[in-house]
């Protein structure tokens, strides 16, 4: 016999018994699949909100700071009446209300003071207590790099008939004037028209060389929210609702200004 042709030799048993590849089917519970889908959906929604204008409604604006400066404080009571009503207390209360209003809108808020104190201890210049206090306010505002700032005050006059909200800006500040105009417009609508129902009253904007307006680098105004020496406005200055309406009006004015 001739040699066996090995090309026709049967394969060995190991090769013959080689198993077919198995296919594994992963069975998932419907509840788990639904939960997984919801998680993915939430992640996609968060990504969308983060990259859209809608996110401004729900999250704090990045580095969009407003500074509020409640005038006077501590040993410096500001103006007052015969009954012991002090400007410093009104300034602080309205400023804290304004802070809450702005926080709701998503702004970062810096206060020059949040309690009854003067600020001379926060200044290192060699000067009078009064000058050191003003210097500290200027420093806080400038170091905060705000979009805008508001210094809150109460007015007084020898003429008891003097009344009305006055908004001051630095004479050469174009942005300061624009901010003052926006706040004045909001005061007219929200305080005088809607709250007091008086269409004859109007907020007044005025240029003035006040230290806090002159020495700061950012758009700002000084708001005198009423005359403590006027009998009618004296009562309003003690009214919680009036204070809240003033804070609301100032906030709306700031927002309108920033919308430009």
Protein Blocks (a to p, Z undefined) as FASTA:
>chain_A
ZZddfklpccdfklmmpccdddddddddfklmmmmmmmmmmmmmmmmmmmpmklmmmmcc
ehiacddddeeehjlnbjadfkopafklmmmmmmmmmmmmmmmnopacddfbfcdcdfkl
mpcbdcdfklmmmmmmmmmmmmnopabdcdddddddfblkbgcjdddddfklmklmmmmm
mmmmmmmmmmmmmmnopakbccdddddddfklmmpcbdcddddfbdfklmklmmmmmpmk
lmmmmmmmmmmmmmmmmnZZ
